[in-house]
């Protein structure tokens, strides 16, 4: 994987911290309006920096895992958008029936966050394992 610059690493770390603070404050109902925006900004920073990091090798497995990681990043961002909607309800007018909105959109950011977190954990560990395996094979040659 291509090494991030110092600024990219700082923005990546800042995004992760903002995500955690935003989720914590939102779940414990502390300033939910601000917390939802903190989470959304954090997800955008985190996902953007992670998507900018590219794999320069030829291993098809790592390329596939990187694509899955990019999908998880997009799901993180969508989760942040739905969290902000949970507070402000800007998607609600798109539904003619309030029950449909509550069935399909309201509080579904939690499910998306869980899916993204599981994909992120899986791909992070698998990429690390594949890179170690690739380095071991290259050192044996």
N, CA, C and O of each residue as an XYZ file, in Angstrom:
564
protein
N       0.845     -1.178      0.000
C       0.000      0.000      0.000
C       0.887      1.237      0.000
O       1.949      1.270      0.621
N       0.423      2.236     -0.706
C       1.163      3.492     -0.764
C       1.091      4.185      0.595
O       0.026      4.275      1.206
N       2.233      4.667      1.050
C       2.304      5.338      2.342
C       1.658      6.715      2.240
O       1.891      7.448      1.279
N       0.848      7.063      3.234
C       0.206      8.367      3.254
C       1.197      9.437      3.671
O       2.151      9.166      4.400
N       0.961     10.673      3.195
C       1.791     11.788      3.640
C       1.416     12.128      5.082
O       0.436     11.614      5.621
N       2.202     12.990      5.686
C       1.951     13.349      7.077
C       0.593     14.042      7.219
O      -0.142     13.772      8.170
N       0.255     14.933      6.280
C      -1.031     15.620      6.320
C      -2.192     14.644      6.142
O      -3.204     14.748      6.835
N      -2.048     13.707      5.226
C      -3.089     12.701      5.016
C      -3.282     11.843      6.264
O      -4.410     11.521      6.636
N      -2.187     11.481      6.899
C      -2.283     10.685      8.134
C      -2.989     11.454      9.240
O      -3.787     10.887      9.986
N      -2.694     12.753      9.345
C      -3.336     13.582     10.368
C      -4.830     13.704     10.080
O      -5.647     13.582     10.993
N      -5.196     13.943      8.820
C      -6.611     14.057      8.456
C      -7.347     12.734      8.657
O      -8.502     12.717      9.083
N      -6.672     11.626      8.349
C      -7.249     10.297      8.551
C      -7.525     10.065     10.033
O      -8.610      9.615     10.403
N      -6.557     10.367     10.869
C      -6.706     10.211     12.318
C      -7.771     11.153     12.868
O      -8.580     10.756     13.706
N      -7.773     12.395     12.401
C      -8.777     13.366     12.832
C     -10.182     12.899     12.451
O     -11.119     13.032     13.238
N     -10.324     12.354     11.248
C     -11.614     11.823     10.823
C     -12.088     10.695     11.719
O     -13.259     10.651     12.094
N     -11.191      9.784     12.067
C     -11.552      8.690     12.961
C     -11.960      9.186     14.340
O     -12.915      8.681     14.929
N     -11.244     10.164     14.850
C     -11.570     10.724     16.163
C     -12.927     11.420     16.132
O     -13.730     11.262     17.051
N     -13.185     12.197     15.065
C     -14.476     12.875     14.937
C     -15.625     11.874     14.820
O     -16.717     12.111     15.336
N     -15.372     10.761     14.141
C     -16.401      9.724     14.032
C     -16.750      9.167     15.416
O     -17.925      9.025     15.754
N     -15.745      8.860     16.197
C     -15.971      8.288     17.527
C     -16.664      9.291     18.444
O     -17.597      8.937     19.165
N     -16.209     10.540     18.416
C     -16.841     11.569     19.250
C     -18.291     11.780     18.820
O     -19.189     11.879     19.656
N     -18.510     11.849     17.508
C     -19.862     12.052     17.003
C     -20.802     10.933     17.391
O     -21.927     11.184     17.825
N     -20.350      9.698     17.238
C     -21.185      8.546     17.615
C     -21.448      8.547     19.118
O     -22.583      8.353     19.552
N     -20.414      8.762     19.900
C     -20.580      8.751     21.355
C     -21.570      9.798     21.833
O     -22.457      9.509     22.637
N     -21.411     11.013     21.335
C     -22.329     12.085     21.743
C     -23.747     11.816     21.253
O     -24.714     12.082     21.968
N     -23.874     11.290     20.035
C     -25.201     11.033     19.488
C     -25.919      9.939     20.265
O     -27.098     10.076     20.593
N     -25.228      8.878     20.554
C     -25.841      7.748     21.262
C     -26.238      8.135     22.680
O     -27.280      7.711     23.179
N     -25.400      8.945     23.329
C     -25.710      9.358     24.694
C     -26.535     10.643     24.738
O     -26.680     11.264     25.791
N     -27.081     11.039     23.567
C     -27.994     12.171     23.418
C     -27.426     13.468     23.967
O     -28.123     14.232     24.635
N     -26.172     13.704     23.681
C     -25.517     14.940     24.077
C     -25.287     15.777     22.826
O     -24.444     15.437     21.996
N     -26.025     16.859     22.688
C     -25.900     17.757     21.528
C     -25.964     16.970     20.214
O     -25.002     16.955     19.446
N     -27.090     16.325     19.967
C     -27.213     15.464     18.796
C     -27.062     16.222     17.476
O     -26.573     15.658     16.496
N     -27.473     17.480     17.437
C     -27.319     18.245     16.201
C     -25.844     18.390     15.838
O     -25.454     18.162     14.693
N     -25.047     18.761     16.796
C     -23.605     18.931     16.554
C     -22.941     17.573     16.349
O     -22.073     17.426     15.490
N     -23.349     16.588     17.135
C     -22.743     15.256     17.052
C     -22.958     14.630     15.681
O     -22.056     13.983     15.148
N     -24.135     14.816     15.110
C     -24.387     14.225     13.790
C     -23.483     14.854     12.730
O     -22.983     14.159     11.845
N     -23.276     16.161     12.819
C     -22.382     16.819     11.855
C     -20.926     16.428     12.088
O     -20.165     16.268     11.134
N     -20.538     16.274     13.352
C     -19.175     15.807     13.647
C     -18.933     14.437     13.025
O     -17.883     14.187     12.433
N     -19.925     13.547     13.169
C     -19.779     12.211     12.600
C     -19.690     12.278     11.079
O     -18.854     11.604     10.479
N     -20.541     13.083     10.451
C     -20.519     13.189      8.989
C     -19.196     13.757      8.491
O     -18.631     13.242      7.526
N     -18.696     14.798      9.123
C     -17.399     15.372      8.722
C     -16.290     14.349      8.951
O     -15.387     14.211      8.125
N     -16.359     13.636     10.071
C     -15.364     12.604     10.353
C     -15.374     11.498      9.323
O     -14.317     11.038      8.890
N     -16.572     11.061      8.922
C     -16.639      9.990      7.920
C     -16.100     10.452      6.580
O     -15.431      9.691      5.882
N     -16.386     11.693      6.217
C     -15.878     12.206      4.935
C     -14.355     12.280      4.963
O     -13.700     11.879      4.001
N     -13.787     12.787      6.054
C     -12.319     12.849      6.169
C     -11.706     11.455      6.152
O     -10.776     11.186      5.391
N     -12.227     10.579      6.989
C     -11.712      9.215      7.106
C     -11.792      8.490      5.769
O     -10.806      7.915      5.306
N     -12.969      8.521      5.154
C     -13.177      7.787      3.904
C     -12.348      8.360      2.764
O     -11.779      7.611      1.970
N     -12.280      9.666      2.680
C     -11.506     10.289      1.594
C     -10.031      9.936      1.693
O      -9.406      9.574      0.695
N      -9.483     10.038      2.876
C      -8.066      9.728      3.037
C      -7.794      8.243      2.775
O      -6.762      7.886      2.207
N      -8.717      7.391      3.189
C      -8.517      5.966      2.979
C      -8.671      5.598      1.500
O      -7.960      4.726      1.000
N      -9.593      6.256      0.804
C      -9.762      5.970     -0.622
C      -8.589      6.494     -1.451
O      -8.277      5.954     -2.512
N      -7.947      7.545     -0.957
C      -6.787      8.095     -1.678
C      -5.566      7.183     -1.570
O      -4.680      7.230     -2.424
N      -5.517      6.367     -0.542
C      -4.410      5.435     -0.374
C      -4.602      4.295     -1.367
O      -5.610      3.590     -1.322
N      -3.669      4.122     -2.231
C      -3.845      3.128     -3.287
C      -2.834      1.999     -3.173
O      -1.752      2.140     -2.603
N      -3.236      0.878     -3.741
C      -2.360     -0.291     -3.785
C      -1.666     -0.295     -5.138
O      -2.324     -0.197     -6.174
N      -0.336     -0.408     -5.138
C       0.426     -0.305     -6.375
C       0.949     -1.646     -6.867
O       1.700     -1.700     -7.841
N       0.567     -2.708     -6.213
C       1.039     -4.030     -6.606
C       0.118     -4.711     -7.597
O      -0.819     -4.103     -8.115
N       0.396     -5.989     -7.856
C      -0.362     -6.762     -8.830
C      -1.247     -7.840     -8.212
O      -1.911     -8.579     -8.938
N      -1.268     -7.941     -6.890
C      -2.036     -8.980     -6.211
C      -3.533     -8.704     -6.366
O      -4.040     -7.697     -5.873
N      -4.223     -9.597     -7.046
C      -5.652     -9.415     -7.321
C      -6.481     -9.473     -6.044
O      -7.513     -8.809     -5.951
N      -6.049    -10.251     -5.067
C      -6.780    -10.357     -3.804
C      -6.746     -9.032     -3.054
O      -7.767     -8.603     -2.516
N      -5.606     -8.387     -3.010
C      -5.495     -7.101     -2.323
C      -6.297     -6.035     -3.072
O      -6.924     -5.180     -2.447
N      -6.280     -6.082     -4.392
C      -7.086     -5.136     -5.174
C      -8.576     -5.307     -4.877
O      -9.300     -4.323     -4.723
N      -9.025     -6.546     -4.797
C     -10.427     -6.826     -4.482
C     -10.765     -6.338     -3.072
O     -11.809     -5.722     -2.858
N      -9.883     -6.614     -2.117
C     -10.115     -6.173     -0.749
C     -10.126     -4.643     -0.648
O     -10.896     -4.076      0.127
N      -9.278     -3.984     -1.426
C      -9.258     -2.518     -1.434
C     -10.571     -1.970     -1.996
O     -11.068     -0.950     -1.520
N     -11.131     -2.636     -2.999
C     -12.425     -2.211     -3.536
C     -13.535     -2.398     -2.496
O     -14.433     -1.562     -2.382
N     -13.469     -3.483     -1.748
C     -14.450     -3.703     -0.682
C     -14.292     -2.633      0.403
O     -15.283     -2.160      0.959
N     -13.062     -2.257      0.696
C     -12.808     -1.213      1.682
C     -13.373      0.128      1.201
O     -13.927      0.892      1.992
N     -13.231      0.406     -0.091
C     -13.801      1.632     -0.642
C     -15.327      1.620     -0.537
O     -15.940      2.654     -0.273
N     -15.933      0.461     -0.741
C     -17.379      0.331     -0.567
C     -17.762      0.614      0.886
O     -18.745      1.309      1.145
N     -16.998      0.085      1.818
C     -17.264      0.333      3.238
C     -17.153      1.822      3.552
O     -17.928      2.347      4.351
N     -16.198      2.502      2.930
C     -16.056      3.942      3.139
C     -17.283      4.697      2.639
O     -17.741      5.639      3.286
N     -17.810      4.290      1.500
C     -19.019      4.924      0.971
C     -20.221      4.659      1.887
O     -21.071      5.530      2.068
N     -20.283      3.468      2.454
C     -21.367      3.145      3.385
C     -21.230      3.972      4.662
O     -22.237      4.388      5.235
N     -19.993      4.217      5.115
C     -19.770      5.108      6.263
C     -20.354      6.492      5.975
O     -21.059      7.059      6.809
N     -20.057      7.029      4.794
C     -20.547      8.362      4.445
C     -22.073      8.372      4.378
O     -22.714      9.294      4.883
N     -22.647      7.357      3.759
C     -24.108      7.281      3.681
C     -24.721      7.157      5.071
O     -25.790      7.708      5.334
N     -24.053      6.442      5.951
C     -24.505      6.329      7.338
C     -24.504      7.702      8.016
O     -25.420      8.030      8.770
N     -23.472      8.495      7.743
C     -23.414      9.846      8.301
C     -24.532     10.728      7.783
O     -25.108     11.515      8.534
N     -24.842     10.598      6.492
C     -25.946     11.377      5.916
C     -27.267     10.990      6.579
O     -28.084     11.853      6.900
N     -27.469      9.688      6.780
C     -28.702      9.246      7.429
C     -28.761      9.665      8.897
O     -29.848      9.888      9.430
N     -27.605      9.776      9.558
C     -27.597     10.245     10.939
C     -28.026     11.714     10.993
O     -28.808     12.106     11.860
N     -27.513     12.518     10.070
C     -27.920     13.923     10.017
C     -29.415     14.014      9.704
O     -30.118     14.854     10.267
N     -29.900     13.151      8.808
C     -31.338     13.122      8.514
C     -32.147     12.722      9.734
O     -33.275     13.184      9.908
N     -31.593     11.879     10.571
C     -32.277     11.454     11.789
C     -32.578     12.654     12.689
O     -33.589     12.674     13.390
N     -31.695     13.651     12.663
C     -31.875     14.841     13.485
C     -32.774     15.860     12.788
O     -33.678     16.415     13.411
N     -32.533     16.110     11.505
C     -33.206     17.203     10.807
C     -34.386     16.752      9.930
O     -35.248     17.570      9.609
N     -34.443     15.486      9.540
C     -35.562     14.968      8.756
C     -35.681     15.555      7.368
O     -36.797     15.770      6.896
N     -34.563     15.825      6.688
C     -34.643     16.439      5.366
C     -35.077     15.463      4.279
O     -35.450     15.902      3.191
N     -35.045     14.162      4.529
C     -35.516     13.181      3.544
C     -37.014     12.902      3.742
O     -37.662     12.378      2.836
N     -37.557     13.235      4.879
C     -38.952     12.941      5.206
C     -39.952     13.461      4.163
O     -40.902     12.740      3.856
N     -39.796     14.655      3.607
C     -40.767     15.117      2.606
C     -40.806     14.262      1.334
O     -41.770     14.352      0.573
N     -39.804     13.453      1.090
C     -39.797     12.589     -0.092
C     -40.783     11.437      0.039
O     -41.087     10.771     -0.951
N     -41.283     11.194      1.234
C     -42.226     10.113      1.480
C     -43.620     10.698      1.710
O     -43.792     11.642      2.481
N     -44.599     10.126      1.035
C     -45.974     10.608      1.216
C     -46.568     10.095      2.526
O     -47.493     10.693      3.074
N     -46.038      9.002      3.012
C     -46.544      8.391      4.231
C     -45.435      8.392      5.284
O     -44.334      7.903      5.031
N     -45.724      8.937      6.452
C     -44.713      8.983      7.525
C     -44.278      7.591      7.958
O     -43.124      7.385      8.334
N     -45.191      6.648      7.907
C     -44.873      5.274      8.310
C     -43.806      4.675      7.404
O     -42.931      3.948      7.876
N     -43.867      4.970      6.114
C     -42.842      4.481      5.185
C     -41.473      5.066      5.522
O     -40.462      4.365      5.492
N     -41.454      6.352      5.841
C     -40.197      6.997      6.231
C     -39.612      6.310      7.457
O     -38.426      5.983      7.482
N     -40.435      6.092      8.464
C     -39.941      5.449      9.684
C     -39.538      3.998      9.444
O     -38.640      3.486     10.112
N     -40.193      3.336      8.501
C     -39.872      1.933      8.199
C     -38.571      1.794      7.422
O     -37.789      0.876      7.672
N     -38.338      2.706      6.477
C     -37.212      2.528      5.556
C     -35.990      3.387      5.852
O     -34.877      2.986      5.513
N     -36.154      4.542      6.467
C     -35.031      5.479      6.615
C     -34.654      5.740      8.069
O     -33.478      5.656      8.425
N     -35.620      6.052      8.901
C     -35.352      6.533     10.251
C     -34.564      5.512     11.069
O     -34.970      4.355     11.179
N     -33.454      5.932     11.634
C     -32.550      5.129     12.467
C     -31.881      3.966     11.736
O     -31.331      3.075     12.383
N     -31.915      3.954     10.430
C     -31.243      2.886      9.680
C     -29.745      3.155      9.533
O     -29.009      2.311      9.020
N     -29.294      4.325      9.981
C     -27.868      4.623      9.942
C     -27.094      3.638     10.814
O     -25.923      3.362     10.551
N     -27.738      3.112     11.842
C     -27.073      2.170     12.743
C     -26.715      0.883     11.996
O     -25.622      0.340     12.162
N     -27.647      0.406     11.175
C     -27.407     -0.813     10.403
C     -26.277     -0.594      9.410
O     -25.396     -1.442      9.267
N     -26.302      0.544      8.724
C     -25.242      0.845      7.757
C     -23.889      0.991      8.446
O     -22.866      0.546      7.923
N     -23.890      1.608      9.605
C     -22.641      1.756     10.361
C     -22.080      0.401     10.755
O     -20.872      0.182     10.674
N     -22.939     -0.504     11.176
C     -22.500     -1.852     11.550
C     -21.923     -2.591     10.341
O     -20.865     -3.212     10.436
N     -22.620     -2.520      9.211
C     -22.131     -3.176      7.992
C     -20.778     -2.610      7.586
O     -19.858     -3.365      7.271
N     -20.650     -1.284      7.590
C     -19.392     -0.647      7.194
C     -18.262     -1.022      8.151
O     -17.141     -1.283      7.716
N     -18.553     -1.049      9.449
C     -17.520     -1.387     10.437
C     -17.039     -2.820     10.262
O     -15.840     -3.088     10.347
N     -17.969     -3.745     10.018
C     -17.584     -5.144      9.816
C     -16.737     -5.288      8.554
O     -15.716     -5.975      8.566
N     -17.155     -4.645      7.470
C     -16.363     -4.700      6.227
C     -14.983     -4.080      6.418
O     -13.984     -4.593      5.914
N     -14.941     -2.981      7.145
C     -13.664     -2.287      7.386
C     -12.711     -3.161      8.196
O     -11.532     -3.269      7.860
N     -13.203     -3.770      9.238
C     -12.360     -4.633     10.073
C     -11.863     -5.833      9.271
O     -10.683     -6.181      9.317
N     -12.777     -6.454      8.540
C     -12.405     -7.622      7.741
C     -11.335     -7.272      6.710
O     -10.313     -7.952      6.617
N     -11.568     -6.218      5.941
C     -10.620     -5.887      4.876
C      -9.283     -5.413      5.431
O      -8.231     -5.708      4.863
N      -9.322     -4.686      6.530
C      -8.060     -4.217      7.115
C      -7.180     -5.388      7.525
O      -5.986     -5.407      7.227
N      -7.761     -6.356      8.201
C      -6.968     -7.503      8.651
C      -6.548     -8.398      7.487
O      -5.430     -8.913      7.469
N      -7.432     -8.582      6.527
C      -7.077     -9.423      5.375
C      -5.997     -8.774      4.515
O      -5.092     -9.462      4.045
N      -6.079     -7.462      4.303
C      -5.048     -6.772      3.518
C      -3.708     -6.874      4.222
O      -2.687     -7.150      3.591
N      -3.710     -6.651      5.535
C      -2.465     -6.767      6.301
C      -1.873     -8.167      6.167
O      -0.666     -8.318      5.976
N      -2.721     -9.190      6.267
C      -2.264    -10.571      6.159
C      -1.741    -10.854      4.750
O      -0.709    -11.507      4.598
N      -2.436    -10.376      3.726
C      -2.010    -10.606      2.342
C      -0.692     -9.899      2.037
O       0.147    -10.444      1.320
N      -0.503     -8.706      2.565
C       0.753     -7.979      2.338
C       1.906     -8.696      3.017
O       2.992     -8.794      2.447
N       1.687     -9.204      4.235
C       2.731     -9.978      4.919
C       3.077    -11.231      4.124
O       4.247    -11.585      3.977
N       2.042    -11.897      3.614
C       2.258    -13.104      2.815
C       3.013    -12.771      1.535
O       3.893    -13.523      1.117
N       2.674    -11.656      0.917
C       3.338    -11.227     -0.316
C       4.817    -10.896     -0.053
O       5.686    -11.257     -0.847
N       5.096    -10.205      1.066
C       6.481     -9.882      1.398
C       7.279    -11.142      1.702
O       8.449    -11.240      1.331
N       6.655    -12.106      2.373
C       7.329    -13.364      2.687
C       7.671    -14.127      1.401
O       8.766    -14.675      1.274
N       6.737    -14.159      0.460
C       6.986    -14.840     -0.819
C       8.063    -14.130     -1.615
O       8.874    -14.787     -2.267
N       8.094    -12.804     -1.581
C       9.118    -12.055     -2.323
C      10.498    -12.216     -1.690
O      11.505    -12.185     -2.397
N      10.558    -12.386     -0.377
C      11.865    -12.563      0.278
C      12.424    -13.964      0.040
O      13.635    -14.172      0.120
N      11.541    -14.928     -0.255
C      11.998    -16.291     -0.522
C      12.527    -16.456     -1.939
O      13.216    -17.431     -2.240
N      12.209    -15.519     -2.796
C      12.641    -15.645     -4.209
C      14.064    -15.216     -4.404
O      14.574    -15.261     -5.523
